[in-house]
Amino acid sequence: MEELDLKELLQIFWEKKLEIILITAIFIVIGVIYTLAFVTPKYDSSTKLLLATNSSKGTEGAESITTTDVTINSKLVSTYSELVKSNKIIRKVISNLSLEADQEEKIRKNISVTDITDTEVIKITVRNEDPALSSKIANEIAKVFIATVKEYYGIENVHVVDEAEVEEAPSNINHTKDVIIFAAAGIVVAFMYVLLVNMLDTTIKSSEDIEKVTGLTVIASIPVYDNVEDKVKRKGGRR
């Protein structure tokens, strides 16, 4: 393939602008159909838990926060994160909500536990196709988790900050983002198509093409002239 300068590339793309627009439009339509027909909406519900300090009495009887309390709670964040997904808690939640037993693994896979940076707050997020069920599971997990911590550690240092609410918008679908992604992919494919077609096209279309192929200078050309009237007369005379 011969090297093309920027001006020639722009000229090629301009001449094939209809093909580029068509291919891009096709990709956009595919993107819309994909998000509407093939992506199952899923909803995220989150509850936030605070790891409060196990307070001790100060010299004047007031509750005070010690450095040890803060350190212990910071280390417990990772431990609590694993505890949330334990079999005991998941199965207890399933039992309390009267869910099917075979939902255990599905629920576990759709639970994420994250700690908010530089805080003693952890966020439990549950994803489900049913927004109402998603919030119920998240809140029930928080309830069972708090009871389990009390049972294991003998302390009550976990408190609900925000309960999970029913979300109206799915978390895994963003129509605007999907359309932009598919449109960008369509433009890339369209440009590649135009360049490939141009590379495979070896026909001579202009005097400049002749000069590039032969290395000779074109000094004259014979225009193609089609006299429609003469053709009509000739056909008429033959009758």
C-alpha positions as CSV (number, residue, x, y, z in Angstrom):
1,M,0.0,0.0,0.0
2,E,1.4,3.4,-1.0
3,E,2.0,5.9,1.7
4,L,-0.8,8.4,2.0
5,D,-0.4,11.9,3.4
6,L,-3.0,13.5,5.7
7,K,-4.7,15.4,2.8
8,E,-5.2,12.2,0.8
9,L,-6.6,10.4,3.9
10,L,-9.0,13.2,4.6
11,Q,-10.1,13.1,0.9
12,I,-10.6,9.4,1.0
13,F,-12.7,9.6,4.2
14,W,-14.7,12.5,2.8
15,E,-15.5,10.6,-0.4
16,K,-16.7,7.6,1.7
17,K,-18.5,9.7,4.3
18,L,-21.9,8.0,3.6
19,E,-20.4,4.5,4.2
20,I,-18.8,5.8,7.5
21,I,-22.1,7.3,8.7
22,L,-24.0,4.2,7.7
23,I,-21.6,1.8,9.5
24,T,-21.6,4.0,12.6
25,A,-25.4,4.2,12.6
26,I,-25.6,0.4,12.4
27,F,-23.3,0.0,15.4
28,I,-25.4,2.5,17.4
29,V,-28.6,0.5,16.6
30,I,-26.9,-2.7,17.6
31,G,-25.8,-1.1,20.9
32,V,-29.3,0.1,21.7
33,I,-30.8,-3.3,20.8
34,Y,-28.2,-5.1,23.0
35,T,-28.8,-3.0,26.1
36,L,-32.6,-3.1,25.8
37,A,-33.0,-6.8,24.8
38,F,-30.0,-8.7,26.0
39,V,-28.9,-7.1,29.3
40,T,-30.8,-8.1,32.4
41,P,-31.3,-5.0,34.6
42,K,-29.7,-5.5,38.1
43,Y,-30.0,-3.2,41.1
44,D,-27.5,-2.4,43.8
45,S,-28.6,-1.7,47.4
46,S,-26.1,-0.7,50.0
47,T,-26.1,-0.4,53.7
48,K,-23.3,1.3,55.7
49,L,-22.1,0.0,59.1
50,L,-20.0,1.9,61.6
51,L,-17.4,0.1,63.7
52,A,-17.8,2.2,66.8
53,T,-15.2,2.0,69.6
54,N,-15.6,-0.3,72.5
55,S,-15.6,2.7,74.9
56,S,-14.0,2.8,78.3
57,K,-14.7,5.1,81.2
58,G,-12.4,8.1,81.7
59,T,-11.2,9.4,85.0
60,E,-14.2,11.6,85.3
61,G,-16.7,8.9,84.4
62,A,-17.2,10.1,80.8
63,E,-16.7,7.7,77.9
64,S,-13.3,8.2,76.1
65,I,-11.9,6.8,72.9
66,T,-8.5,5.1,73.2
67,T,-5.9,4.5,70.6
68,T,-6.2,0.8,71.2
69,D,-9.9,0.9,70.3
70,V,-9.2,2.6,67.0
71,T,-6.4,0.2,66.1
72,I,-8.5,-2.8,66.9
73,N,-11.5,-1.6,64.8
74,S,-9.2,-0.8,61.9
75,K,-7.9,-4.4,61.9
76,L,-11.4,-5.8,62.3
77,V,-12.6,-4.2,59.0
78,S,-10.9,-6.9,56.9
79,T,-12.1,-9.6,59.3
80,Y,-15.7,-8.3,59.2
81,S,-15.6,-8.1,55.4
82,E,-14.9,-11.9,55.2
83,L,-17.4,-12.7,58.0
84,V,-20.3,-11.0,56.0
85,K,-19.9,-13.7,53.2
86,S,-19.6,-16.6,55.6
87,N,-22.0,-19.6,55.2
88,K,-23.5,-19.0,58.6
89,I,-24.6,-15.5,57.8
90,I,-25.8,-16.2,54.3
91,R,-27.8,-19.2,55.3
92,K,-29.3,-17.3,58.2
93,V,-30.4,-14.5,55.9
94,I,-31.9,-17.0,53.4
95,S,-33.8,-18.6,56.3
96,N,-35.1,-15.3,57.7
97,L,-36.3,-14.1,54.3
98,S,-37.7,-17.5,53.3
99,L,-35.6,-17.7,50.2
100,E,-34.8,-20.8,48.2
101,A,-31.8,-22.7,49.6
102,D,-30.2,-23.0,46.2
103,Q,-29.9,-19.2,46.1
104,E,-27.0,-19.3,48.6
105,E,-24.1,-19.2,46.1
106,K,-25.8,-16.7,43.9
107,I,-26.4,-14.3,46.8
108,R,-22.8,-14.7,48.0
109,K,-21.4,-13.9,44.5
110,N,-23.5,-10.8,44.4
111,I,-22.4,-9.4,47.7
112,S,-19.5,-6.9,47.9
113,V,-18.0,-5.5,51.0
114,T,-15.8,-2.4,50.9
115,D,-14.3,-0.2,53.5
116,I,-14.5,3.5,53.1
117,T,-11.0,4.9,53.0
118,D,-9.7,6.5,56.3
119,T,-12.9,5.7,58.1
120,E,-14.2,2.9,60.3
121,V,-17.2,2.5,58.0
122,I,-17.9,-0.6,55.8
123,K,-20.4,-0.7,53.0
124,I,-22.3,-3.9,52.2
125,T,-23.7,-3.9,48.7
126,V,-26.1,-6.5,47.3
127,R,-26.9,-6.9,43.6
128,N,-30.1,-8.5,42.4
129,E,-32.6,-8.4,39.5
130,D,-35.3,-7.5,42.0
131,P,-34.6,-4.0,43.5
132,A,-36.9,-4.7,46.5
133,L,-35.3,-8.0,47.3
134,S,-31.9,-6.5,46.9
135,S,-32.5,-4.0,49.7
136,K,-34.1,-6.6,51.9
137,I,-31.1,-8.9,51.6
138,A,-28.7,-6.1,52.3
139,N,-30.6,-5.0,55.4
140,E,-31.0,-8.5,56.7
141,I,-27.3,-9.2,56.2
142,A,-26.5,-6.2,58.3
143,K,-28.9,-7.4,61.1
144,V,-27.5,-10.9,61.1
145,F,-24.0,-9.7,60.9
146,I,-24.3,-7.4,64.0
147,A,-25.8,-10.3,65.9
148,T,-23.0,-12.6,64.9
149,V,-20.3,-10.1,65.9
150,K,-21.9,-9.8,69.3
151,E,-22.0,-13.6,69.6
152,Y,-18.3,-14.1,68.5
153,Y,-16.7,-11.1,70.2
154,G,-19.1,-10.4,73.0
155,I,-19.2,-6.7,72.1
156,E,-21.7,-4.4,70.4
157,N,-19.4,-2.1,68.4
158,V,-21.2,-2.4,65.0
159,H,-24.1,0.0,64.2
160,V,-26.1,0.6,61.1
161,V,-25.4,4.1,59.7
162,D,-27.6,3.9,56.5
163,E,-30.1,1.2,55.7
164,A,-30.3,-0.1,52.2
165,E,-33.1,1.5,50.1
166,V,-34.9,0.3,47.0
167,E,-33.1,1.7,43.9
168,E,-35.1,2.7,40.9
169,A,-32.3,2.8,38.3
170,P,-30.4,-0.4,37.4
171,S,-26.7,-0.3,38.2
172,N,-25.5,-2.3,35.2
173,I,-27.2,-0.3,32.4
174,N,-26.2,3.1,31.2
175,H,-27.8,3.7,27.8
176,T,-25.8,6.9,27.1
177,K,-22.5,5.2,27.9
178,D,-23.4,2.1,25.8
179,V,-24.4,4.2,22.8
180,I,-21.1,6.2,23.0
181,I,-19.1,3.0,23.2
182,F,-20.8,1.4,20.2
183,A,-20.6,4.6,18.2
184,A,-16.9,4.8,18.8
185,A,-16.5,1.2,17.8
186,G,-18.5,1.9,14.7
187,I,-16.3,4.8,13.7
188,V,-13.2,2.8,14.1
189,V,-14.6,-0.1,12.1
190,A,-15.8,2.3,9.4
191,F,-12.4,3.9,9.1
192,M,-10.7,0.5,8.9
193,Y,-13.1,-0.6,6.2
194,V,-12.5,2.5,4.1
195,L,-8.7,2.1,4.4
196,L,-8.9,-1.6,3.6
197,V,-11.1,-0.9,0.5
198,N,-8.7,1.8,-0.6
199,M,-5.7,-0.6,-0.2
200,L,-7.3,-3.3,-2.2
201,D,-8.5,-1.0,-4.9
202,T,-5.8,-1.0,-7.7
203,T,-7.9,0.6,-10.4
204,I,-6.6,3.9,-12.0
205,K,-9.0,6.7,-11.5
206,S,-7.0,9.8,-12.4
207,S,-3.9,11.1,-14.2
208,E,-2.2,11.4,-10.8
209,D,-2.6,7.6,-10.4
210,I,-0.9,7.0,-13.8
211,E,2.0,9.2,-12.8
212,K,2.4,7.3,-9.5
213,V,2.4,3.9,-11.2
214,T,4.5,4.7,-14.3
215,G,6.7,7.5,-12.9
216,L,6.0,9.4,-16.2
217,T,4.4,12.8,-16.6
218,V,1.0,12.9,-18.2
219,I,1.0,15.7,-20.8
220,A,-2.4,15.2,-22.4
221,S,-5.7,13.3,-21.9
222,I,-8.6,12.4,-24.1
223,P,-12.0,13.1,-22.5
224,V,-14.8,10.6,-22.8
225,Y,-17.6,12.3,-24.6
226,D,-20.9,10.5,-25.0
227,N,-23.2,12.2,-27.6
228,V,-26.6,11.0,-26.6
229,E,-28.4,12.7,-29.5
230,D,-26.1,11.0,-32.1
231,K,-26.9,7.6,-30.5
232,V,-30.6,8.3,-30.7
233,K,-30.3,9.3,-34.4
234,R,-28.3,6.3,-35.3
235,K,-30.8,4.0,-33.6
236,G,-33.6,5.8,-35.4
237,G,-31.9,5.4,-38.8
238,R,-31.5,1.7,-38.4
239,R,-35.2,1.1,-38.0
